[in-house]
Amino acid sequence: MMPQTNLELYNRLTEIVRLDVEGDVILRARDTVKVTEPFTGVSGNWFVYSITHRLDESGYTCTLHLVR
């Protein structure tokens, strides 16, 4: 029963954004994160749909795919 409920809630999410941020090992898919970015209007609580952790010569970064 729980997976069906989560699917129904996810299907109501309509806004999608992709962010590249400084790396954070604590971030995971299915987390809820608070974004503070008043200039673009992305501020608020977002569901982390997917995340890619990347470590290369330029440093440690994360690419977040967020929905709400």
N, C-alpha and C positions, 0 to 999 in steps of 0.2 A: 504494500500500500504506500509506503513512503516514497519509492522512486516515482510513482505516478503523480503524487502530490508535487514533488520537485519539478517534474516535467511541466505540469500545468502552470506553476509559478514562473518557470523560465520562459514559457511561450508568451507571457504577458510583457516581457522585457522588450523594449522597442529601440532604445538608444544604444549605439555601439561606438566605442572609441578605442583607438590604439595609442598607447603611450610608451615611449622609451624613457626609462628612469635609471638612476644610479642603482647598482645591484644591491639586493637585500635577500640574504639566504632564508629569511623567515617567510617571504611571500610565496604563496602556493595557489594553484587553481582551486576554485570554490570558496576562497576567502572573500570577505567583504572589506573593501578598503575605503577610506575617506580621502577624497581628492580636494585640494584647495587650490583652485585656479580661476579666480574671478574674471580674468581677461577673456578667456575663451568660453566661459559658461560650463565648464566641465566639473565644477565643484559639486560636492555632495558624496553620498555613499554609492559605491559601485560594486558589482559582483565580478570577481576575476574569473572570466570564462576560460582563459588559457594564459600561460606565461612561458616565456623562453628565457632561460638564464644563459648569459654569454660572457665568457672570459677570453679576452684577446689582448693584443699589444696596447690597445687604447684603454684597457681597464675592464672592470666588471660591470655589466649592465643587464637590465631586464626589459623585455618587451612584454607589455601587458595588453591583453585584449579584454576590455571591460564592457559590461552591459548593465543597463538598468531600465 
